[in-house]
Amino acid sequence: MLRTILMLGALAAVCPSLGAAQQLASEEDRRAALEFFRSGQAHMNSERFEQAAQEFTRAIQKDRLFTLAYYQLGQADMALQRYTAAIRAYEGCIAAGETLFGLSQTDRFEVERARDDEIRELRQSMQQMALNGQQIRQVRAEQHLQELERQRSSLGGTFHPSAEVLLALGSARFRTGDRNGALANWLEAATANPKLGEAHNNLAVVYMMNGQRQEAQRSVSLAEKAGFRVNPQLKQDIDRLPK
């Protein structure tokens, strides 16, 4: 228990300082971060979420701009029902991504190397998920991979958080009872990626809870158009709302 508290305290010390961490990790620290990340992924695949969270935190301590480690830490915390900690991890992921985006304008080669590392690690993780029959996690990883590859090929413009990270952040906020925060994150996720059916489905849930029948029905339609299977019970609950 004490070890877990120390690890979470270490992460809290890392996240607020992201804005000042305007440089990439050294080659030595990056290699160490990747080793910790791989260890964390092995624990995730075996559903040892506490150990996974500890290893992802170590990876972040070595490389404060390791966006995939933040995201996976958030996933581990969600599995452990540590929703406030998951929010911090997802916010750290977005902050690290924004910092990388800024650095890519002046140090593109090194930033692309870091992104290539993350893409490679995620592809390897997806292979293991397929072997383990973890289809839901594999689908989400595929969506995240597409976003990393988009960032890899983008030039200039304005930074936009990953739709998948926004989706996860909204889910963590919803679990803490922050319905408005979740709604904002899911709206942003659906705007960033209109084909993200889960974001539209989640919006339908919030709209239903708010008694917004038309908005809920529209979100259900968009979710199904994107290929997401909406729970029939949700559609029935929406139909019962006053017109």
C-alpha positions in Angstrom: 0.0 0.0 0.0 2.8 2.4 0.9 4.6 1.6 -2.4 1.4 2.5 -4.3 1.0 5.8 -2.5 4.6 6.7 -3.3 4.2 5.8 -6.9 1.0 7.9 -7.2 2.8 10.8 -5.4 5.6 10.5 -7.9 3.2 10.8 -10.8 1.5 13.9 -9.2 5.0 15.5 -9.1 5.5 14.8 -12.8 2.2 16.0 -14.3 2.2 19.6 -13.1 5.7 20.2 -14.4 5.0 19.2 -17.9 4.7 22.8 -19.1 8.2 23.4 -18.1 9.6 20.1 -19.4 10.3 21.5 -22.9 12.8 18.9 -23.9 12.9 15.3 -25.0 14.2 12.6 -22.8 17.8 11.5 -23.3 18.5 8.3 -25.3 19.3 6.4 -22.1 16.1 7.6 -20.3 14.0 6.8 -23.4 15.4 3.2 -23.5 14.6 2.8 -19.8 11.1 4.2 -20.3 10.4 1.8 -23.1 11.5 -1.1 -20.9 9.2 0.0 -18.1 6.4 0.4 -20.6 6.8 -3.1 -22.0 6.8 -4.5 -18.5 3.6 -2.5 -17.8 2.0 -3.9 -21.0 2.8 -7.4 -20.0 1.1 -6.8 -16.7 -1.9 -5.2 -18.5 -2.2 -8.3 -20.8 -2.4 -10.5 -17.7 -4.8 -8.1 -15.9 -2.3 -7.3 -13.2 -3.4 -3.7 -13.2 -1.7 -2.5 -10.0 1.7 -3.7 -11.2 1.0 -2.2 -14.7 0.2 1.2 -13.2 3.5 1.1 -11.3 5.5 0.3 -14.4 3.8 3.0 -16.5 4.5 5.5 -13.8 8.2 4.5 -13.9 8.1 5.0 -17.7 6.7 8.5 -17.3 9.4 9.3 -14.7 12.0 8.5 -17.2 10.3 10.2 -20.2 7.8 12.9 -19.2 6.6 13.2 -22.8 5.8 9.5 -23.2 2.1 10.0 -24.2 1.3 6.3 -24.6 2.5 5.6 -21.1 0.2 8.2 -19.7 -2.7 6.8 -21.7 -2.0 3.2 -20.5 -1.6 4.4 -17.0 -5.1 5.9 -17.3 -6.4 2.6 -18.6 -4.9 0.7 -15.7 -6.3 3.2 -13.2 -9.8 2.8 -14.8 -9.6 -0.9 -14.4 -8.7 -0.3 -10.7 -11.6 2.1 -10.4 -9.2 4.9 -9.5 -11.1 7.4 -11.6 -9.5 10.6 -10.3 -6.1 9.2 -10.9 -7.2 8.2 -14.4 -8.2 11.8 -15.1 -4.8 13.0 -14.1 -3.2 10.4 -16.3 -5.3 11.3 -19.4 -4.7 15.0 -18.8 -1.0 14.3 -18.6 -1.3 12.5 -21.9 -2.9 15.5 -23.5 -0.4 17.9 -22.0 2.6 15.7 -23.2 1.1 15.6 -26.6 0.7 19.3 -26.8 4.3 19.8 -25.7 5.5 17.3 -28.3 3.5 19.2 -30.9 5.3 22.4 -29.9 8.7 20.7 -30.0 8.0 19.2 -33.4 8.1 22.7 -34.9 11.8 23.0 -34.1 13.0 19.5 -33.5 10.8 17.4 -35.8 13.3 14.6 -36.3 13.6 13.7 -32.6 9.9 14.1 -32.0 9.2 11.7 -34.9 11.6 9.2 -33.5 9.7 9.3 -30.2 6.4 8.9 -32.0 7.8 6.0 -34.0 8.7 4.3 -30.8 5.2 4.6 -29.5 3.7 3.3 -32.7 5.9 0.3 -32.7 5.1 -0.5 -29.0 1.4 -0.1 -29.7 1.5 -2.5 -32.7 3.3 -5.1 -30.6 0.8 -4.7 -27.8 -2.1 -5.2 -30.3 -0.5 -8.4 -31.5 -0.6 -9.7 -27.9 -4.2 -8.5 -27.4 -5.2 -10.5 -30.5 -3.5 -13.6 -29.1 -5.3 -13.1 -25.8 -8.7 -12.6 -27.4 -9.0 -9.1 -26.0 -11.1 -7.7 -28.8 -12.4 -4.6 -27.1 -9.0 -3.4 -26.0 -7.6 -4.3 -29.5 -10.3 -2.1 -31.2 -9.4 0.8 -28.9 -5.7 0.3 -29.5 -6.3 0.3 -33.2 -8.1 3.7 -32.9 -5.3 5.1 -30.8 -2.8 3.8 -33.4 -4.6 5.6 -36.2 -4.4 8.8 -34.2 -0.6 8.4 -33.5 -0.1 7.8 -37.2 -2.1 10.9 -38.0 0.1 12.9 -35.6 3.1 11.4 -37.2 2.2 12.7 -40.7 0.7 16.0 -39.7 2.6 19.2 -40.4 2.0 22.6 -38.8 -1.5 23.6 -38.0 -3.0 23.7 -34.5 -2.7 21.0 -31.8 -5.8 18.9 -31.2 -6.0 16.3 -28.5 -6.5 12.7 -29.6 -10.2 11.7 -29.9 -9.5 8.4 -28.1 -7.9 10.2 -25.1 -10.8 12.6 -24.9 -13.2 9.7 -25.0 -11.3 8.0 -22.1 -11.0 11.3 -20.2 -14.8 11.7 -20.5 -15.4 8.2 -19.2 -13.2 8.8 -16.2 -15.0 12.1 -15.4 -18.4 10.4 -15.8 -17.4 7.8 -13.3 -16.6 10.5 -10.7 -20.1 12.0 -11.3 -18.9 14.9 -13.4 -21.6 14.6 -16.0 -20.9 18.1 -17.5 -17.2 17.5 -17.8 -17.8 14.1 -19.5 -20.3 15.7 -21.9 -17.7 18.3 -22.9 -15.0 15.7 -23.5 -17.2 13.4 -25.5 -18.5 16.3 -27.6 -14.9 17.2 -28.4 -14.0 13.6 -29.1 -17.0 13.3 -31.5 -15.9 16.5 -33.2 -12.3 15.3 -33.6 -13.4 12.0 -35.0 -17.0 11.8 -36.2 -16.6 8.1 -36.8 -15.9 7.4 -33.2 -19.2 5.6 -32.5 -18.6 5.1 -28.8 -18.4 8.9 -28.3 -21.8 9.4 -29.9 -23.2 6.5 -27.8 -21.9 8.0 -24.6 -23.4 11.4 -25.6 -26.7 9.7 -26.0 -26.5 8.4 -22.5 -25.9 11.8 -21.0 -28.6 13.4 -23.1 -31.0 10.7 -22.0 -30.1 11.4 -18.4 -30.7 15.1 -19.0 -34.1 14.5 -20.6 -32.9 15.7 -24.0 -34.8 13.4 -26.2 -34.0 14.8 -29.7 -30.3 15.2 -28.9 -30.2 11.6 -27.5 -31.9 10.2 -30.6 -29.5 12.1 -32.9 -26.5 10.7 -31.0 -27.9 7.2 -31.3 -28.3 7.6 -35.0 -24.7 8.9 -35.4 -23.4 6.1 -33.2 -25.1 3.4 -35.3 -24.0 5.2 -38.5 -20.5 4.8 -37.3 -21.0 1.1 -36.8 -21.4 1.1 -33.0 -24.0 -1.3 -31.6 -26.2 0.7 -29.3 -27.8 -1.1 -26.4 -31.5 -1.6 -27.2 -32.4 -0.7 -23.6 -30.9 2.8 -24.1 -33.0 3.3 -27.2 -36.1 2.3 -25.2 -35.3 4.6 -22.4 -34.9 7.5 -24.8 -38.2 6.7 -26.5 -39.9 6.9 -23.1 -38.7 10.6 -22.7 -41.4 13.3 -23.1 -41.6 14.7 -26.6 
